[in-house]
Amino acid sequence: MKKLKKEDISQDVFDLYDDYAHNKIERRQFIQKLSMYAAGSVTIGSLLSFMSPNYKDTLEVPKDDPRLKSEFINYESPKGGGTIKGLLSNPSNMDAKLPGIIVVHENRGLNPYIEDVGRRAALDGFISLAPDALTPLGGYPGNDDDGRALQRQRDRYEMLEDFIAAFNFLKNHPNCNGKVGVVGFCFGGWIANMMAVKLPNLQAAVPFYGGQPSAEETAQIKASLLIQYADLDKRVNAGWPEYEKALKANSISYNVHFYPNVNHGFHNNTTPRYNESAAKLAWTRTIQFFEEKLI
């Protein structure tokens, strides 16, 4: 079987995967359409394997990294799903209270990539909490396909309440200085935008390729925003002009970056949509933004 490389894959395949990953088409349709791009040594199996996340070889911060204290905790979300599980991480040697970051997963629950992002944030000098909105349904099931199916069973506004509750939990945590921001990816980008709408005491929000609030909702934002988009992500980017118009109309503090020639999900280093240079630049900007707003 040919070992595939990113340059072997048509942009149409990435777009097709985006449709599948965001529940626009079912798995049967995805495989059926994917077969159009299989030829010779490039089989459907090799394409499926290549496009699927690789969690085994991509962790940047080991779960048992001695520089961190990272453990699963539970907190209460009375307006959301009840008791929610989350990964709480902070540097192992703390000599002062730290600012907090809520890390919000994509549309498939708290998978290993998002856990890893939570640990990365802690290594960068923050106390982070990465909740699992699938907790009421048993939690992230161990693979993304089943995770997406589970997440479709929950109302997204109820899940929003779970992340708002996470903000309140972290803000009042004894190791937190009371200043909390949020970073979210895909579905989590929408959550980050909506937390900025719903929480007047949220200091900073960083939505990665996230759906946008309405103009009426945008008018309620008090937080500073760092907005990150993938240039090839036409689906999400279509909502940007109206969002920008509302941000400007309400004099809301924001910076926006469009990363050229990268796909939705470019920060996720477990799939071929990952773009190392764009991901590292976006994360550097994220941490600098949180340092400016939360410390």
MOFEN-V701734 format. One record per backbone hydrogen bond with DSSP energy under -1.0 kcal/mol. NH is the residue of the N-H (numbers start at 0). CO is the residue of the C=O. If there is no record, write none. Layout:
BEGIN
nh-><NH	NH>
co-><CO	CO>
END
This chain:
BEGIN
nh-><7	8	12	13	14	15	16	17	18	19	20	21	22	23	29	30	31	32	33	34	35	36	37	38	41	42	46	47	48	49	50	51	53	64	67	68	70	72	74	76	79	81	83	85	86	87	88	89	91	97	99	100	101	102	103	110	114	115	116	117	118	119	120	121	122	123	124	125	126	127	128	129	131	134	136	137	138	146	147	148	149	150	151	152	153	158	159	160	161	162	163	164	165	166	167	168	169	170	171	172	175	176	180	181	182	183	184	185	187	189	190	191	192	193	194	195	196	197	198	201	202	204	205	207	208	217	218	219	220	223	224	225	226	227	228	230	231	232	233	236	237	238	239	242	243	244	245	246	247	248	249	250	251	254	256	258	265	267	270	273	274	278	279	280	281	282	283	284	285	286	287	288	289	290	291	292	293	294>
co-><4	5	9	9	10	11	12	13	14	15	16	17	19	18	25	26	27	28	29	30	32	33	34	41	38	40	42	43	44	45	46	47	269	61	64	89	87	85	83	81	76	76	74	72	129	70	127	68	66	174	178	126	180	128	182	108	110	111	112	113	114	115	116	117	118	119	121	120	98	88	100	86	84	131	133	134	133	142	143	144	145	146	147	149	150	154	155	156	157	158	159	160	161	162	163	164	165	166	167	169	172	97	99	203	101	205	103	207	184	185	186	187	188	189	190	191	192	193	194	198	179	223	181	183	227	213	214	216	217	202	252	204	254	206	256	258	261	229	231	232	233	235	236	238	239	240	241	242	243	244	245	247	246	224	226	228	262	264	267	270	265	274	275	276	277	278	279	280	281	282	283	284	285	286	287	288	289	290>
END
